[in-house]
Amino acid sequence: MAPRDRHRRTTALTALAAVALAVPVSAGCGAVEKALDCAQLAIEISNDVDNLQDALTGAAVDPQEADKILDSLETDIDKVGDRTDNADVSKAIDDLQKAVDNVQKSVDSGKDPDLTPVRDAAGELTNVCSP
């Protein structure tokens, strides 16, 4: 695992722990569950992005694996979008969706996709899902 990947995963896990500790008990179970859902899905999306990068780099680019991972990423994006009414999370989801759509277009046309916008948007989602 590359140091950047470890740092991103550590950051996401730290965000999840921070959400669990920072949401006051008086906020009620619903708010805590919603925050934890957002943080957990942000981690899943971060993992999807790592898997996508692995599928699109290296000696053997695997477009079928990339398509499968893109489908998983789309599903996880939809899950976050369906579970939030937070404007910052919604914007991060929109940015991530646009970046994923661009990667899908590149993969479909046989071009090397730029994953930087996807990584940046996934990082922003992690940030807005933390308190």
TORDO-61526 format. One record per atom (N, C-alpha, C): residue in one letter; atom name; x, y, z. Coordinates in steps of 0.1 Angstrom, whole numbers. Atoms other than C-alpha are relative to their C-alpha. Last residue first. Example, Ala and Ser with C-alpha at 12.3 -4.5 7.8 and 13.67 -1.06 7.14 Angstrom:
{residu S	atome N	x -9	y -11	z 0}
{residu S	atome CA	x 137	y -11	z 71}
{residu S	atome C	x -8	y 11	z 8}
{residu A	atome N	x 9	y -12	z 0}
{residu A	atome CA	x 123	y -45	z 78}
{residu A	atome C	x 9	y 12	z 0}
This chain:
{residu P	atome N	x 5	y -13	z -7}
{residu P	atome CA	x -174	y 175	z 122}
{residu P	atome C	x 10	y 11	z -1}
{residu S	atome N	x -6	y -1	z -14}
{residu S	atome CA	x -163	y 150	z 96}
{residu S	atome C	x -5	y 13	z 6}
{residu C	atome N	x 7	y 10	z -9}
{residu C	atome CA	x -186	y 142	z 66}
{residu C	atome C	x 6	y 0	z 14}
{residu V	atome N	x 13	y -5	z -4}
{residu V	atome CA	x -175	y 174	z 49}
{residu V	atome C	x -8	y -10	z 8}
{residu N	atome N	x -1	y -12	z -9}
{residu N	atome CA	x -138	y 164	z 50}
{residu N	atome C	x -14	y 5	z 4}
{residu T	atome N	x -5	y 4	z -13}
{residu T	atome CA	x -144	y 129	z 37}
{residu T	atome C	x 0	y 12	z 9}
{residu L	atome N	x 11	y 7	z -6}
{residu L	atome CA	x -165	y 143	z 8}
{residu L	atome C	x 4	y -5	z 14}
{residu E	atome N	x 9	y -10	z -4}
{residu E	atome CA	x -137	y 167	z 0}
{residu E	atome C	x -12	y -6	z 7}
{residu G	atome N	x -6	y -6	z -12}
{residu G	atome CA	x -112	y 138	z -1}
{residu G	atome C	x -9	y 11	z 6}
{residu A	atome N	x 1	y 10	z -11}
{residu A	atome CA	x -135	y 119	z -25}
{residu A	atome C	x 5	y 6	z 13}
{residu A	atome N	x 14	y -1	z -4}
{residu A	atome CA	x -137	y 151	z -47}
{residu A	atome C	x -3	y -10	z 12}
{residu D	atome N	x 2	y -13	z -6}
{residu D	atome CA	x -99	y 154	z -48}
{residu D	atome C	x -15	y 1	z 6}
{residu R	atome N	x -6	y 0	z -13}
{residu R	atome CA	x -95	y 117	z -56}
{residu R	atome C	x -2	y 13	z 8}
{residu V	atome N	x 7	y 10	z -8}
{residu V	atome CA	x -120	y 119	z -83}
{residu V	atome C	x 6	y -1	z 14}
{residu P	atome N	x 13	y -6	z -5}
{residu P	atome CA	x -106	y 151	z -97}
{residu P	atome C	x -8	y -9	z 8}
{residu T	atome N	x -2	y -10	z -10}
{residu T	atome CA	x -71	y 135	z -97}
{residu T	atome C	x -13	y 7	z 4}
{residu L	atome N	x 7	y 3	z -12}
{residu L	atome CA	x -82	y 103	z -115}
{residu L	atome C	x 1	y 11	z 11}
{residu D	atome N	x -6	y -7	z -10}
{residu D	atome CA	x -74	y 115	z -150}
{residu D	atome C	x -8	y -2	z 13}
{residu P	atome N	x 8	y -10	z -8}
{residu P	atome CA	x -86	y 88	z -173}
{residu P	atome C	x 9	y 7	z 10}
{residu D	atome N	x -5	y 1	z -14}
{residu D	atome CA	x -63	y 71	z -198}
{residu D	atome C	x -8	y 11	z 7}
{residu K	atome N	x -10	y -10	z -4}
{residu K	atome CA	x -84	y 69	z -230}
{residu K	atome C	x 4	y -2	z 14}
{residu G	atome N	x -13	y 6	z 0}
{residu G	atome CA	x -102	y 39	z -244}
{residu G	atome C	x 11	y 9	z 3}
{residu S	atome N	x -6	y -4	z 12}
{residu S	atome CA	x -134	y 58	z -252}
{residu S	atome C	x 14	y -5	z -1}
{residu D	atome N	x 8	y 4	z 11}
{residu D	atome CA	x -154	y 40	z -225}
{residu D	atome C	x 6	y 3	z -14}
{residu V	atome N	x -2	y 14	z 1}
{residu V	atome CA	x -126	y 45	z -200}
{residu V	atome C	x -8	y -6	z -12}
{residu S	atome N	x -14	y 3	z 4}
{residu S	atome CA	x -125	y 82	z -207}
{residu S	atome C	x 2	y -15	z -2}
{residu K	atome N	x -1	y -4	z 14}
{residu K	atome CA	x -163	y 86	z -205}
{residu K	atome C	x 14	y -4	z -6}
{residu Q	atome N	x 7	y 10	z 7}
{residu Q	atome CA	x -163	y 66	z -172}
{residu Q	atome C	x 1	y 3	z -15}
{residu V	atome N	x -8	y 12	z 0}
{residu V	atome CA	x -136	y 88	z -158}
{residu V	atome C	x -7	y -10	z -8}
{residu N	atome N	x -11	y -2	z 9}
{residu N	atome CA	x -156	y 119	z -167}
{residu N	atome C	x 10	y -12	z -2}
{residu D	atome N	x 5	y 0	z 14}
{residu D	atome CA	x -187	y 105	z -151}
{residu D	atome C	x 11	y 2	z -10}
{residu V	atome N	x 2	y 14	z 4}
{residu V	atome CA	x -167	y 98	z -120}
{residu V	atome C	x -5	y -2	z -14}
{residu A	atome N	x -14	y 6	z 2}
{residu A	atome CA	x -155	y 134	z -118}
{residu A	atome C	x -1	y -14	z -4}
{residu K	atome N	x -5	y -6	z 13}
{residu K	atome CA	x -191	y 147	z -123}
{residu K	atome C	x 14	y -6	z -3}
{residu Q	atome N	x 8	y 6	z 11}
{residu Q	atome CA	x -204	y 123	z -96}
{residu Q	atome C	x 5	y 5	z -13}
{residu L	atome N	x -5	y 13	z 2}
{residu L	atome CA	x -176	y 135	z -72}
{residu L	atome C	x -7	y -7	z -11}
{residu D	atome N	x -13	y -1	z 6}
{residu D	atome CA	x -185	y 171	z -77}
{residu D	atome C	x 6	y -14	z -3}
{residu D	atome N	x 1	y -5	z 14}
{residu D	atome CA	x -222	y 164	z -71}
{residu D	atome C	x 14	y 0	z -7}
{residu I	atome N	x 5	y 12	z 8}
{residu I	atome CA	x -214	y 143	z -40}
{residu I	atome C	x -1	y 4	z -15}
{residu A	atome N	x -12	y 9	z 1}
{residu A	atome CA	x -192	y 172	z -26}
{residu A	atome C	x -4	y -13	z -8}
{residu K	atome N	x -9	y -6	z 10}
{residu K	atome CA	x -221	y 196	z -33}
{residu K	atome C	x 12	y -9	z -2}
{residu S	atome N	x 6	y 1	z 14}
{residu S	atome CA	x -246	y 173	z -16}
{residu S	atome C	x 9	y 6	z -10}
{residu V	atome N	x -1	y 14	z 5}
{residu V	atome CA	x -223	y 169	z 14}
{residu V	atome C	x -5	y -1	z -14}
{residu D	atome N	x -14	y 2	z 3}
{residu D	atome CA	x -219	y 207	z 17}
{residu D	atome C	x 2	y -14	z -5}
{residu A	atome N	x -4	y -6	z 12}
{residu A	atome CA	x -257	y 212	z 14}
{residu A	atome C	x 15	y -2	z -4}
{residu N	atome N	x -10	y -10	z -3}
{residu N	atome CA	x -266	y 187	z 41}
{residu N	atome C	x 5	y 5	z -14}
{residu D	atome N	x 6	y -12	z 5}
{residu D	atome CA	x -298	y 168	z 32}
{residu D	atome C	x 9	y 12	z 3}
{residu T	atome N	x -4	y -13	z -5}
{residu T	atome CA	x -281	y 134	z 33}
{residu T	atome C	x -9	y 12	z -5}
{residu R	atome N	x 1	y -1	z -15}
{residu R	atome CA	x -290	y 98	z 31}
{residu R	atome C	x 4	y 13	z 6}
{residu D	atome N	x 13	y 3	z -5}
{residu D	atome CA	x -299	y 95	z -6}
{residu D	atome C	x -2	y 2	z 15}
{residu G	atome N	x 9	y -10	z 5}
{residu G	atome CA	x -268	y 113	z -18}
{residu G	atome C	x -14	y -3	z 6}
{residu V	atome N	x -2	y -12	z -8}
{residu V	atome CA	x -246	y 91	z 4}
{residu V	atome C	x -10	y 10	z -4}
{residu K	atome N	x 4	y 2	z -14}
{residu K	atome CA	x -262	y 59	z -10}
{residu K	atome C	x 2	y 13	z 8}
{residu D	atome N	x 15	y 0	z -1}
{residu D	atome CA	x -261	y 72	z -46}
{residu D	atome C	x -4	y -1	z 15}
{residu I	atome N	x 3	y -14	z 2}
{residu I	atome CA	x -223	y 78	z -43}
{residu I	atome C	x -15	y 2	z 2}
{residu D	atome N	x -3	y -7	z -12}
{residu D	atome CA	x -219	y 43	z -30}
{residu D	atome C	x -3	y 15	z 0}
{residu T	atome N	x 10	y 4	z -11}
{residu T	atome CA	x -238	y 29	z -59}
{residu T	atome C	x 3	y 7	z 13}
{residu E	atome N	x 13	y -7	z 2}
{residu E	atome CA	x -218	y 50	z -84}
{residu E	atome C	x -10	y -4	z 11}
{residu L	atome N	x -2	y -14	z -4}
{residu L	atome CA	x -185	y 38	z -68}
{residu L	atome C	x -13	y 8	z -2}
{residu S	atome N	x 0	y 0	z -14}
{residu S	atome CA	x -196	y 2	z -72}
{residu S	atome C	x 1	y 14	z 6}
{residu D	atome N	x 14	y 3	z -4}
{residu D	atome CA	x -205	y 8	z -108}
{residu D	atome C	x -1	y 0	z 15}
{residu L	atome N	x 8	y -13	z 2}
{residu L	atome CA	x -171	y 25	z -113}
{residu L	atome C	x -15	y -2	z 3}
{residu I	atome N	x -4	y -9	z -11}
{residu I	atome CA	x -154	y -6	z -97}
{residu I	atome C	x -8	y 14	z -2}
{residu K	atome N	x 7	y 5	z -12}
{residu K	atome CA	x -172	y -29	z -121}
{residu K	atome C	x 3	y 9	z 12}
{residu D	atome N	x 15	y -2	z 1}
{residu D	atome CA	x -163	y -7	z -151}
{residu D	atome C	x -7	y -5	z 13}
{residu A	atome N	x 2	y -14	z -2}
{residu A	atome CA	x -126	y -6	z -139}
{residu A	atome C	x -15	y 3	z -1}
{residu E	atome N	x -1	y -2	z -14}
{residu E	atome CA	x -126	y -44	z -136}
{residu E	atome C	x -3	y 15	z 3}
{residu Q	atome N	x 11	y 7	z -6}
{residu Q	atome CA	x -138	y -47	z -171}
{residu Q	atome C	x 0	y 2	z 15}
{residu P	atome N	x 12	y -8	z 1}
{residu P	atome CA	x -113	y -21	z -183}
{residu P	atome C	x -12	y -6	z 6}
{residu D	atome N	x 11	y 9	z 1}
{residu D	atome CA	x -83	y -40	z -169}
{residu D	atome C	x -13	y 8	z -1}
{residu V	atome N	x 12	y -8	z -3}
{residu V	atome CA	x -51	y -21	z -174}
{residu V	atome C	x -12	y -9	z -3}
{residu A	atome N	x 12	y 5	z 7}
{residu A	atome CA	x -23	y -46	z -173}
{residu A	atome C	x -12	y 8	z 4}
{residu A	atome N	x -4	y 6	z 13}
{residu A	atome CA	x 12	y -33	z -164}
{residu A	atome C	x -12	y -4	z -8}
{residu G	atome N	x -8	y 12	z -1}
{residu G	atome CA	x 1	y -8	z -138}
{residu G	atome C	x 2	y -7	z -14}
{residu T	atome N	x -14	y -2	z 1}
{residu T	atome CA	x -27	y 16	z -136}
{residu T	atome C	x 7	y -13	z 0}
{residu L	atome N	x -3	y -8	z 12}
{residu L	atome CA	x -64	y 16	z -143}
{residu L	atome C	x 15	y 3	z -2}
{residu A	atome N	x 5	y 6	z 12}
{residu A	atome CA	x -75	y -12	z -120}
{residu A	atome C	x 5	y 7	z -13}
{residu D	atome N	x -7	y 12	z 3}
{residu D	atome CA	x -53	y 0	z -92}
{residu D	atome C	x -4	y -7	z -13}
{residu Q	atome N	x -13	y -3	z 4}
{residu Q	atome CA	x -67	y 35	z -95}
{residu Q	atome C	x 8	y -12	z -3}
{residu L	atome N	x 1	y -5	z 14}
{residu L	atome CA	x -102	y 21	z -94}
{residu L	atome C	x 14	y 4	z -5}
{residu N	atome N	x 1	y 12	z 9}
{residu N	atome CA	x -94	y 1	z -63}
{residu N	atome C	x -1	y 4	z -15}
{residu D	atome N	x -13	y 7	z -1}
{residu D	atome CA	x -81	y 33	z -45}
{residu D	atome C	x -1	y -13	z -10}
{residu V	atome N	x -9	y -8	z 8}
{residu V	atome CA	x -112	y 52	z -57}
{residu V	atome C	x 14	y -7	z 0}
{residu D	atome N	x 4	y 2	z 14}
{residu D	atome CA	x -135	y 24	z -44}
{residu D	atome C	x 10	y 8	z -9}
{residu N	atome N	x -5	y 13	z 4}
{residu N	atome CA	x -116	y 25	z -10}
{residu N	atome C	x -3	y -3	z -15}
{residu S	atome N	x -15	y -1	z 1}
{residu S	atome CA	x -122	y 62	z -8}
{residu S	atome C	x 6	y -13	z -4}
{residu I	atome N	x -3	y -7	z 12}
{residu I	atome CA	x -158	y 57	z -16}
{residu I	atome C	x 15	y 1	z -2}
{residu E	atome N	x 2	y 9	z 10}
{residu E	atome CA	x -161	y 31	z 12}
{residu E	atome C	x 3	y 6	z -14}
{residu I	atome N	x -11	y 10	z 0}
{residu I	atome CA	x -145	y 55	z 36}
{residu I	atome C	x -2	y -10	z -12}
{residu A	atome N	x -12	y -7	z 5}
{residu A	atome CA	x -169	y 83	z 26}
{residu A	atome C	x 12	y -9	z -1}
{residu L	atome N	x 1	y 0	z 14}
{residu L	atome CA	x -197	y 58	z 31}
{residu L	atome C	x 11	y 7	z -7}
{residu Q	atome N	x -2	y 14	z 5}
{residu Q	atome CA	x -186	y 52	z 66}
{residu Q	atome C	x 0	y -1	z -15}
{residu A	atome N	x -14	y 3	z -1}
{residu A	atome CA	x -183	y 89	z 73}
{residu A	atome C	x 3	y -14	z -5}
{residu C	atome N	x -7	y -8	z 9}
{residu C	atome CA	x -218	y 96	z 59}
{residu C	atome C	x 15	y -3	z 1}
{residu D	atome N	x 2	y 5	z 13}
{residu D	atome CA	x -233	y 67	z 78}
{residu D	atome C	x 8	y 8	z -11}
{residu L	atome N	x -8	y 12	z 1}
{residu L	atome CA	x -216	y 78	z 110}
{residu L	atome C	x -2	y -6	z -14}
{residu A	atome N	x -14	y -4	z 1}
{residu A	atome CA	x -231	y 113	z 106}
{residu A	atome C	x 10	y -12	z -2}
{residu K	atome N	x -2	y -7	z 13}
{residu K	atome CA	x -265	y 100	z 99}
{residu K	atome C	x 14	y 3	z -2}
{residu E	atome N	x 1	y 10	z 10}
{residu E	atome CA	x -264	y 75	z 128}
{residu E	atome C	x 3	y 6	z -14}
{residu V	atome N	x -12	y 7	z -2}
{residu V	atome CA	x -253	y 103	z 152}
{residu V	atome C	x 1	y -11	z -11}
{residu A	atome N	x -11	y -9	z 5}
{residu A	atome CA	x -281	y 126	z 139}
{residu A	atome C	x 14	y -8	z 1}
{residu G	atome N	x 1	y -2	z 14}
{residu G	atome CA	x -307	y 98	z 143}
{residu G	atome C	x 12	y 9	z -6}
{residu C	atome N	x -6	y 11	z 8}
{residu C	atome CA	x -295	y 88	z 177}
{residu C	atome C	x 0	y 2	z -15}
{residu G	atome N	x 9	y 11	z 3}
{residu G	atome CA	x -302	y 121	z 193}
{residu G	atome C	x 7	y -10	z -9}
{residu A	atome N	x 5	y -2	z 13}
{residu A	atome CA	x -283	y 154	z 193}
{residu A	atome C	x -10	y -11	z -4}
{residu S	atome N	x 12	y -7	z 0}
{residu S	atome CA	x -281	y 153	z 231}
{residu S	atome C	x -6	y 1	z -14}
{residu V	atome N	x 10	y 10	z -3}
{residu V	atome CA	x -254	y 126	z 228}
{residu V	atome C	x -14	y 7	z -1}
{residu P	atome N	x 5	y 1	z -14}
{residu P	atome CA	x -232	y 152	z 212}
{residu P	atome C	x -11	y -10	z 2}
{residu V	atome N	x 15	y -3	z 1}
{residu V	atome CA	x -216	y 144	z 179}
{residu V	atome C	x -5	y -2	z 14}
{residu A	atome N	x 3	y -15	z -1}
{residu A	atome CA	x -178	y 148	z 185}
{residu A	atome C	x -15	y 2	z 0}
{residu L	atome N	x -3	y -6	z -13}
{residu L	atome CA	x -168	y 112	z 195}
{residu L	atome C	x -6	y 14	z 1}
{residu A	atome N	x 6	y 8	z -11}
{residu A	atome CA	x -184	y 92	z 167}
{residu A	atome C	x 2	y 7	z 13}
{residu V	atome N	x 15	y -1	z 1}
{residu V	atome CA	x -177	y 119	z 141}
{residu V	atome C	x -6	y -7	z 12}
{residu A	atome N	x 4	y -13	z -4}
{residu A	atome CA	x -141	y 120	z 152}
{residu A	atome C	x -15	y 2	z 0}
{residu A	atome N	x -1	y 0	z -15}
{residu A	atome CA	x -138	y 82	z 149}
{residu A	atome C	x -3	y 14	z 5}
{residu L	atome N	x 11	y 8	z -5}
{residu L	atome CA	x -151	y 84	z 113}
{residu L	atome C	x 0	y 0	z 15}
{residu A	atome N	x 12	y -8	z 1}
{residu A	atome CA	x -128	y 113	z 105}
{residu A	atome C	x -12	y -8	z 5}
{residu T	atome N	x -1	y -10	z -11}
{residu T	atome CA	x -98	y 94	z 119}
{residu T	atome C	x -13	y 8	z -1}
{residu L	atome N	x 3	y 7	z -13}
{residu L	atome CA	x -108	y 64	z 97}
{residu L	atome C	x 0	y 10	z 11}
{residu A	atome N	x 14	y 4	z 1}
{residu A	atome CA	x -109	y 87	z 66}
{residu A	atome C	x -4	y -7	z 13}
{residu T	atome N	x 8	y -12	z -2}
{residu T	atome CA	x -76	y 103	z 75}
{residu T	atome C	x -15	y -3	z 0}
{residu T	atome N	x -1	y -5	z -14}
{residu T	atome CA	x -60	y 69	z 81}
{residu T	atome C	x -8	y 12	z 2}
{residu R	atome N	x 8	y 9	z -8}
{residu R	atome CA	x -74	y 57	z 47}
{residu R	atome C	x 1	y 4	z 15}
{residu R	atome N	x 14	y -3	z 3}
{residu R	atome CA	x -60	y 88	z 30}
{residu R	atome C	x -9	y -9	z 8}
{residu H	atome N	x 3	y -13	z -6}
{residu H	atome CA	x -26	y 85	z 47}
{residu H	atome C	x -15	y 3	z -2}
{residu R	atome N	x 1	y 2	z -15}
{residu R	atome CA	x -24	y 48	z 39}
{residu R	atome C	x -4	y 13	z 7}
{residu D	atome N	x 12	y 8	z -3}
{residu D	atome CA	x -32	y 55	z 3}
{residu D	atome C	x -2	y -2	z 14}
{residu R	atome N	x 12	y -9	z 2}
{residu R	atome CA	x -6	y 83	z 2}
{residu R	atome C	x -13	y -7	z 2}
{residu P	atome N	x 2	y -9	z -12}
{residu P	atome CA	x 20	y 60	z 17}
{residu P	atome C	x -12	y 9	z -1}
{residu A	atome N	x -8	y -12	z 1}
{residu A	atome CA	x 14	y 34	z -10}
{residu A	atome C	x -2	y 9	z 12}
{residu M	atome N	x 9	y -12	z 0}
{residu M	atome CA	x 0	y 0	z 0}
{residu M	atome C	x 9	y 12	z 0}
